[in-house]
Amino acid sequence: QVQLVQSGAEVKKPGASVKVSCKASGYTFTAYYIHWVRQAPGQGLEWMGWINPNSGGANYAQTFEGRVTMTRDTSISTAYIELSSLRSGDTAVYYCARGMGMLAESFDYWGQGSLVTVSS
Amino acid sequence: QSALTQPASVSGSPGQSITISCTGTSSDVGDYNYVSWYQQHPGKAPKLMIYEVTNRPSGVSNRFSGSKSGNTASLTISGLQAEDEAHYYCSSYTSSSTLVVLFGGGTKLTVL
């Protein structure tokens, strides 16, 4: 069965960086894009970007350009998101999700989420 | 870029039908048949309910259906059940240079 398992919760200070992992299983990792979506406490969903695990190419929402890096390690079927220069507004649950559909624009499987708390 | 517009809340009684709207622009909902709907229960990850406007993933009840007219997409839930109470989010592919996927602000469905 398809599973996306994410790394655990993190607490970071403002200005620091955080790296969250997303380990895929149950399907061919390189065949589907991985998207990252975040959700601040009590708020809606915000799309951050995607990575093509096959090529390593990535596309980021402009809101995060310059602060976000998405990478992958195909040998262990794991995708990563790193967010730098953290501020309190980055406190959120970060989800990875598998892209499907004609443009990989729908997300059929989601990780369990990783809570990132930014606090001094 | 602004989020897609959804009503903050809707409600209905068990057995009834409700519809949640999702309004975008000609750069997203109006120009592409790539609208999805997600259900999210408290503390859980979202679940895909509808993709490409009208398609249901395997395992999703046929009580859930999607449609689109112009710049507005809709999710209809028929035969409301208590377990349908959740937040619902729409999303759309967008041709905006700043984004690829745009989400709606979410709608809280209350089953009375």
HADDOCK unambig.tbl for C-alpha pairs under 7 A between the chains (distance, minus, plus):
assign (segid A and resid 44 and name CA) (segid B and resid 105 and name CA) 5.51 0.50 0.50
assign (segid A and resid 44 and name CA) (segid B and resid 106 and name CA) 6.08 0.50 0.50
assign (segid A and resid 45 and name CA) (segid B and resid 103 and name CA) 6.42 0.50 0.50
assign (segid A and resid 46 and name CA) (segid B and resid 103 and name CA) 6.60 0.50 0.50
assign (segid A and resid 47 and name CA) (segid B and resid 101 and name CA) 6.32 0.50 0.50
assign (segid A and resid 47 and name CA) (segid B and resid 102 and name CA) 6.79 0.50 0.50
assign (segid A and resid 61 and name CA) (segid B and resid 98 and name CA) 5.57 0.50 0.50
assign (segid A and resid 61 and name CA) (segid B and resid 99 and name CA) 4.88 0.50 0.50
assign (segid A and resid 62 and name CA) (segid B and resid 98 and name CA) 4.78 0.50 0.50
assign (segid A and resid 62 and name CA) (segid B and resid 99 and name CA) 6.62 0.50 0.50
assign (segid A and resid 105 and name CA) (segid B and resid 93 and name CA) 6.19 0.50 0.50
assign (segid A and resid 105 and name CA) (segid B and resid 101 and name CA) 6.68 0.50 0.50
assign (segid A and resid 106 and name CA) (segid B and resid 36 and name CA) 6.21 0.50 0.50
assign (segid A and resid 106 and name CA) (segid B and resid 51 and name CA) 6.26 0.50 0.50
assign (segid A and resid 107 and name CA) (segid B and resid 48 and name CA) 6.53 0.50 0.50
assign (segid A and resid 108 and name CA) (segid B and resid 48 and name CA) 5.58 0.50 0.50
assign (segid A and resid 110 and name CA) (segid B and resid 45 and name CA) 6.52 0.50 0.50
assign (segid A and resid 112 and name CA) (segid B and resid 45 and name CA) 5.90 0.50 0.50
assign (segid A and resid 113 and name CA) (segid B and resid 45 and name CA) 6.84 0.50 0.50
